Amino acid sequence: MEIDPVVLLAEELRATESALQSAVQRYEVDHLRENGEKVSELLKSIKNLYRDLAETPPTSAMGAGEMVRLAAQHLPFALARYADQFDEVAARLSAGRREHADLIWLRAMVTTLKGGGEQGKKAIPLLKLAIAGAARPVIIFRGLALPESSMMTH
């Protein structure tokens, strides 16, 4: 089974953000041109990763959880009271638990975010992708083992 592409992109985003933080600290100390260029390069990488994430549908509950986390980062201040609920839903999805109530709540939040100004509108596509990923059916293949006696008669 392939790893969800959203999970891979989210890991890459976290690593790049961490590298950016280190590069900014180095640049603040020495103001070397190379460090400034590194900061600029990392900022471009982060922008591209966010774009890729916004265009990549999750293929698992785990990927949907990452999308919910990203959407929560774009909550407008007026809706910050929902941050804990977003975190709880993301944690359940990341653990592979897809609960019907969570999907209903996420769909309701899409509607709520439509009135959340520009910041809220940035979260809507991420939530829609998260909902699509969380609602995907899980296919489990189980091989049918025929008793040896029936295999001999065929």
C-alpha positions, 0 to 999 in steps of 0.5 A, a space after each residue: 500500500 502506498 503512503 498517502 501523498 498528503 502525509 509525505 507533503 506534510 512531513 516535507 513541509 514540517 522539515 522545510 519550516 524547521 530548516 527555515 527557522 534555523 536559517 532565519 536564526 543564522 541570518 539574524 546573527 551574521 547577515 551573510 548574503 548566503 544565509 539570506 538567499 537560503 531563507 528566500 529559497 526555503 520560503 519559495 519551497 514552503 510556498 510550493 509545498 502549500 500549493 501542492 498540498 492544496 491541490 493534492 487529495 488525501 487517499 487515507 484518513 491519515 492524510 485527511 487528518 493532515 489536511 484538517 490540521 492545515 485548515 485549522 491554521 487558516 482559521 480566522 480569529 473570529 472562529 479560533 474557538 473551534 481550534 481545539 475541535 479541529 485538533 481533536 478531529 485531526 487526531 482521530 483521523 490521523 489515528 485512522 478513526 473515521 467517525 460520522 459525526 466528525 464528517 458532519 462537523 467538518 461539512 458544517 465548518 465549510 459552511 461556517 467558514 464561508 462567512 469567515 472572510 478571506 482567511 476562512 476562504 483559504 481553509 475551505 478547499 483544504 477542508 473539502 479535500 479532507 472530507 473527500 479523503 476521510 469519506 473514501 471507502 476503505 477496501 479490504 481484500 481477503 483471500 478465500 481459502 477453499 477447503 482442500 476437498 473442494 479443490 480436488 473435485 474441480 
